[in-house]
């Protein structure tokens, strides 16, 4: 979703920067286009980084028999590797 939003922002910014020839006294449309294109690039890069980051989960299950009661005891441990 963030990659699509970044592309959308970039396209709208490019239209404002290069395609429109409207003059407004209260806003600089070329500057707004530049800002939107920059924001679009940042959002696409962030989206790619978040999509491609590696996260691994390790689940370990130990099963043992309690010597006093004779019941089976299971313990489960899950580790998630933090980001580097």
matplotlib code that plots the C-alpha trace (Angstrom):
import matplotlib.pyplot as plt

x = [0.0, 2.8, 4.5, 1.3, 0.8, 4.4, 3.9, 0.6, 2.3, 5.1, 2.7, 0.6, 3.8, 5.1, 1.8, 1.9, 5.6, 5.7, 2.2, 0.2, 0.7, -1.6, -0.4, -1.6, -0.5, -0.9, 0.9, 3.9, 2.6, 6.1, 7.4, 4.4, 5.0, 8.7, 7.7, 5.1, 7.6, 10.2, 7.6, 6.6, 10.2, 10.6, 7.4, 8.4, 11.8, 10.3, 7.8, 10.5, 12.6, 9.7, 8.7, 12.2, 13.4, 14.1, 12.4, 12.8, 10.9, 12.2, 9.9, 11.3, 9.2, 10.6, 8.6, 9.6, 8.0, 7.7, 9.4, 7.2, 3.8, 4.5, 2.8, 4.1, 5.3, 5.7, 7.2, 7.2, 9.6, 9.3, 12.2, 11.9, 15.1, 15.3, 16.1, 19.8]
y = [0.0, 2.4, 1.8, 2.7, 5.8, 6.9, 6.4, 8.3, 11.2, 11.3, 11.3, 14.1, 16.1, 15.6, 16.8, 19.9, 20.5, 19.9, 19.7, 22.5, 26.0, 27.8, 30.8, 31.3, 34.3, 32.6, 29.3, 28.1, 25.0, 24.1, 24.0, 21.9, 19.5, 19.2, 18.5, 15.9, 14.2, 14.1, 12.8, 10.1, 8.9, 8.8, 6.8, 4.3, 3.8, 3.3, 0.9, -1.2, -1.2, -2.4, -5.0, -6.4, -6.5, -9.9, -11.1, -14.7, -16.5, -19.6, -21.8, -24.4, -27.1, -29.2, -32.2, -34.0, -36.4, -35.1, -37.8, -37.2, -37.3, -39.1, -36.4, -35.1, -31.5, -29.3, -25.9, -23.6, -20.7, -18.3, -16.0, -13.1, -11.8, -8.0, -5.7, -5.3]
z = [0.0, 0.8, -2.5, -4.3, -2.2, -3.0, -6.7, -6.5, -4.7, -7.2, -10.2, -8.7, -7.9, -11.4, -12.9, -10.7, -11.5, -15.2, -16.8, -15.2, -16.5, -14.0, -12.1, -8.5, -6.5, -3.2, -3.9, -5.9, -7.7, -8.9, -5.3, -4.2, -7.0, -6.0, -2.4, -3.4, -5.7, -2.8, -0.4, -3.0, -3.3, 0.5, 0.9, -1.8, -0.2, 3.3, 1.8, 0.2, 3.3, 5.5, 2.9, 2.5, 6.0, 7.4, 10.5, 11.7, 14.4, 16.1, 18.1, 20.4, 22.1, 25.0, 26.2, 29.4, 31.9, 35.5, 37.7, 40.7, 39.1, 35.9, 33.8, 30.6, 30.7, 27.6, 27.4, 24.4, 23.7, 20.8, 19.9, 17.4, 16.0, 16.5, 13.6, 13.0]

ax = plt.figure().add_subplot(projection="3d")
ax.plot(x, y, z, "-o")
ax.set_aspect("equal")
plt.show()
